[in-house]
């Protein structure tokens, strides 16, 4: 039994993408229908003053110049940990239920 050949697309570099777009700029058939894209607006969080002061202290301790950057990094790390924990819990439940 033959399996279907997998079509693996080559990852284009940014320069290759730029060159491709520039070469097709005047070719209307090369373009899809126009779409609208909205810029994602950054979320604003309010945190208590005491927590903000603690975060500022820890950001300095970690030699981070910008507290906001440090908080963003901490939140990203925490979200990634939570996603891994969720995936593992989901897998364990599936194993217990014989899925």
C-alpha positions as CSV (number, residue, x, y, z in Angstrom):
1,X,0.0,0.0,0.0
2,X,1.5,3.3,-1.0
3,X,1.2,6.3,1.2
4,X,0.5,9.7,-0.2
5,X,3.6,11.8,-0.7
6,X,4.0,14.5,1.9
7,X,4.2,18.0,0.4
8,X,6.8,19.8,2.4
9,X,6.9,23.5,1.8
10,X,10.3,25.2,2.0
11,X,10.5,27.9,4.7
12,X,11.3,31.1,2.9
13,X,13.6,33.6,4.4
14,X,12.4,37.2,4.9
15,X,14.6,38.3,1.9
16,X,13.1,35.5,-0.3
17,X,9.6,36.6,0.7
18,X,10.4,40.2,-0.1
19,X,11.8,39.3,-3.5
20,X,8.7,37.2,-4.3
21,X,6.3,39.9,-3.3
22,X,8.3,42.5,-5.3
23,X,8.3,40.3,-8.4
24,X,4.5,39.9,-8.2
25,X,3.6,43.5,-7.3
26,X,2.1,44.3,-10.7
27,X,0.5,40.8,-11.3
28,X,-3.1,41.0,-10.1
29,X,-3.6,37.3,-10.6
30,X,-0.9,36.5,-8.0
31,X,-2.8,38.2,-5.2
32,X,-5.8,37.0,-3.1
33,X,-8.8,39.2,-2.2
34,X,-7.8,42.1,0.0
35,X,-8.2,41.5,3.8
36,X,-8.2,43.9,6.7
37,X,-5.8,43.3,9.5
38,X,-6.1,45.0,12.8
39,X,-3.1,45.7,15.0
40,X,-3.3,43.8,18.3
41,X,-3.6,46.4,21.1
42,X,-1.6,45.7,24.2
43,X,-3.6,44.8,27.3
44,X,-3.5,47.2,30.2
45,X,-3.4,45.7,33.7
46,X,-3.9,47.4,37.0
47,X,-2.0,45.9,39.9
48,X,-1.9,47.1,43.5
49,X,0.8,49.5,44.4
50,X,2.5,47.1,46.8
51,X,2.7,44.4,44.2
52,X,4.1,46.9,41.7
53,X,6.8,47.9,44.1
54,X,7.7,44.3,44.7
55,X,7.9,43.7,41.0
56,X,10.1,46.8,40.5
57,X,12.4,45.5,43.2
58,X,12.6,42.0,41.6
59,X,13.1,43.5,38.1
60,X,16.1,45.5,39.4
61,X,17.4,42.3,41.2
62,X,17.3,40.5,37.8
63,X,19.1,43.5,36.2
64,X,16.1,44.3,34.0
65,X,16.0,47.9,33.0
66,X,12.3,48.0,32.3
67,X,9.8,46.7,34.9
68,X,7.2,46.2,32.2
69,X,9.5,44.0,30.1
70,X,10.4,41.9,33.2
71,X,6.7,41.5,34.1
72,X,5.9,40.5,30.5
73,X,8.7,37.9,30.7
74,X,7.4,36.5,34.0
75,X,3.8,36.3,32.8
76,X,5.0,34.5,29.6
77,X,7.0,32.0,31.5
78,X,4.1,31.4,33.9
79,X,1.6,30.9,31.0
80,X,3.9,28.4,29.4
81,X,4.2,26.5,32.6
82,X,0.4,26.5,33.0
83,X,-0.1,25.2,29.4
84,X,2.4,22.4,30.0
85,X,0.6,21.4,33.3
86,X,-2.8,21.6,31.5
87,X,-1.5,19.3,28.7
88,X,-0.1,16.8,31.1
89,X,-3.3,16.7,33.2
90,X,-5.4,16.3,30.1
91,X,-3.1,13.4,28.9
92,X,-3.3,11.7,32.3
93,X,-7.1,11.9,32.3
94,X,-7.1,10.5,28.8
95,X,-4.9,7.6,30.0
96,X,-7.1,6.9,33.0
97,X,-10.2,6.8,30.8
98,X,-8.5,4.6,28.3
99,X,-8.4,7.2,25.5
